[in-house]
Amino acid sequence: MSTTAPRTVPVWPAAAADAVAVLAFAFIGIASHDGSLVAAFGRVVWPFALAAALGWAVTRAWQDPSRVWPTGVLIWFMTVFGALVLRGVSGQGLAWSFALVTAVFLAITMLGWRALVTALRRAR
């Protein structure tokens, strides 16, 4: 018998929601600063996508991907921290303002959809 609670949201929409958050962040950043989507897309997206995937793996988010705590918070933290580290070690540079915008945007999007699912579930 498994001690894991059954998941409340299918995995693929949850994974897609986190992917959309990362992609939206990248698209907005490229459009605001770089302008050339094709040239910048891979360079900008990979640290965030890899860090988010690691966050999913470490938290085993597929068990209950819509939980804000601890699943969502840990995925968000690992995405932000991991991506900033990966950007730094790959020579892409870091700025405190970028780190702050990254943390806030991804908190709103990655935790926001989870909070919405939780609120809708409780409203039923």
C-alpha positions in Angstrom: 0.0 0.0 0.0 1.4 3.4 -0.9 1.6 6.2 1.6 1.4 8.8 -1.1 -1.8 10.7 -1.5 -3.4 10.4 -4.9 -2.6 13.3 -7.2 -5.3 16.0 -7.5 -4.3 17.3 -10.9 -3.1 15.3 -13.9 0.6 15.6 -14.4 0.8 16.9 -18.0 -1.3 20.1 -17.5 0.7 20.9 -14.4 4.0 20.4 -16.2 2.7 22.4 -19.1 1.7 25.3 -16.7 5.2 25.4 -15.3 6.7 25.2 -18.8 4.4 28.1 -19.9 5.6 30.2 -17.0 9.3 29.6 -17.9 8.6 30.2 -21.6 6.6 33.4 -20.9 9.4 34.7 -18.8 11.9 34.0 -21.6 9.8 35.5 -24.3 9.0 38.7 -22.3 12.7 39.1 -21.4 13.9 38.6 -25.0 11.3 40.9 -26.4 12.2 43.6 -23.8 16.0 43.3 -24.0 17.3 41.3 -26.9 14.7 41.5 -29.6 15.9 38.6 -31.6 13.8 35.6 -30.5 15.5 33.1 -32.7 19.0 34.1 -31.7 18.3 34.3 -27.9 15.7 31.7 -27.3 18.0 28.7 -26.6 20.5 30.8 -24.6 17.8 32.2 -22.4 15.5 29.2 -21.9 17.9 26.3 -21.1 19.0 27.3 -17.6 15.3 27.8 -16.5 14.0 24.7 -18.2 16.8 22.5 -16.8 16.4 24.0 -13.3 12.6 23.5 -13.4 13.0 19.9 -14.5 15.4 19.3 -11.7 12.8 20.9 -9.3 10.2 18.5 -10.6 12.5 15.5 -10.2 13.7 16.4 -6.7 10.2 17.1 -5.4 8.7 14.2 -7.3 6.0 16.7 -8.3 4.1 14.1 -10.4 2.7 12.8 -7.1 0.7 15.9 -6.5 1.8 18.7 -8.8 -0.8 21.3 -7.8 0.3 21.6 -4.1 1.6 25.1 -3.4 3.6 23.8 -0.4 6.0 22.2 -0.5 5.9 21.1 -4.1 5.3 24.5 -5.8 7.5 26.5 -3.5 10.4 24.1 -3.9 10.0 23.9 -7.7 9.9 27.7 -7.8 13.0 28.1 -5.6 14.9 25.5 -7.5 14.0 27.1 -10.9 15.0 30.5 -9.8 18.2 29.6 -7.8 19.2 26.9 -10.2 18.7 29.0 -13.3 20.6 31.9 -11.8 23.5 29.6 -10.9 23.5 28.0 -14.4 23.5 31.5 -16.0 26.3 32.6 -13.8 28.6 29.6 -14.5 27.8 29.7 -18.3 29.0 33.3 -18.4 25.6 34.9 -19.1 26.0 37.3 -16.2 23.8 38.2 -13.3 22.3 41.4 -11.9 20.4 41.7 -8.7 17.5 43.4 -10.6 17.3 40.4 -12.9 17.3 38.0 -10.0 14.5 40.0 -8.3 12.4 40.1 -11.5 13.0 36.4 -12.1 11.9 35.5 -8.6 8.8 37.6 -8.6 7.6 36.7 -12.1 8.1 33.0 -11.6 6.5 33.1 -8.1 3.4 34.8 -9.6 3.1 32.3 -12.4 4.4 29.0 -10.9 2.8 29.5 -7.5 -0.2 31.4 -8.9 -1.7 28.6 -10.9 -1.3 26.3 -8.0 -3.0 28.7 -5.6 -5.8 29.1 -8.2 -6.3 25.3 -8.4 -6.3 25.1 -4.5 -8.9 27.9 -4.3 -11.1 26.3 -6.9 -10.9 23.0 -5.2 -11.8 24.5 -1.8 -14.7 26.4 -3.4 -16.3 23.1 -4.5 
